């Protein structure tokens, strides 16, 4: 017998609900990680359990957390012990729908599309047929459309998201250069992180200021 118990967050007050939601999210993500390596279930029982996990993920209090949690659930349907590309694609569709809603309410949620894009690329590299180039290009085009607004939003996650996006574009370019067939048709610009953007290009020699600290004498 296998018992799956996830504590539901209370909804009495906003502060309690937010704190409990964090616990709830961590529980789900831990379960998703464990289930990827379990091989002791029949296909029917496994399908029932991972379906319940995915359903719980879609009930997190915050929409952006729902998106990330459901996105992680794609691994439940695409791993070394179980493969159901149709169910994984359903998770992707749900994530895109949630991300669209989140982006309309706040531009800082553009990071959700960057996360979805990376998950698409991960499974594309693994040869998953359920991942379509059209979906990848749609994510890239939307990011291109909103990136300037995002950078000027003064959001606290701008630097980390731009670094993540820069690493993603570098990865895609490296795959293209290596001749990876599925990556050749992806049209993605080379993004720079804010560190690279703010770093001035110095043509002249760099001069360094040297500071000498004089030790004070002690008088007895």
C-alpha positions, 0 to 999 in steps of 0.5 A: 500500500502507498499513501499519498498525503499532502497538507492543504494550506488553510485559507483563513487569513492572507498571511497564514495562507501565504506561509502555508502555501510555501509549505504546500509547494515544497511538499509537492516539489519534493514528491515530484522529485521522488516519483521520478525515480520510483519504479515499484508501481504498476502503470495504472497505479502510477498514472493515478498517483501522478494525476493526483499530484498534478491536480494538487499542483494546480491548486496552489494559492498563487498563480505563478507558483501553480505554473512552476509546480505544474511545469515540474509535473511534466517530468512525472510523465516523461522519465525513465520508468514512465512515458506519456507524451500526451499528458506531458503536453497537457501540462505544458498547455496548462502552464502556458495558459496560467503564464498568460494570465499572470503576465497580464496582471504583472510584467515581472511574471515574464520569468514564467515564459523563460522557465517554460521555454527552458523546459521545452528545450530540455525535452526537445534535446531529449528527443521528446516528440510532444515538444513542437518547434512552434510552441518554442518559437511562440515563447521566444517571440512573446519574450522578445515582445515584452523584454524591454518593458520587463527590463524597465519594470524595476522588478527585483527579479530582472537581473536573475531572469536576464542572466537565465535568459542569456544562458538560455540563448547561449545554450541554443546557439551552442546546440546550433553550432554543434549541428543539433537537428531540432535546434537549427530552426529555432530563431532566438536572439543572443540576449545579454545579462544586465552585467554584460549590458552595464559593463563599459567597453574600455579601449584604453589601458585601465589605470588602477588606484593604489591605496597605501595604509600607514600603520599608526605608531603606538605610544607607551 
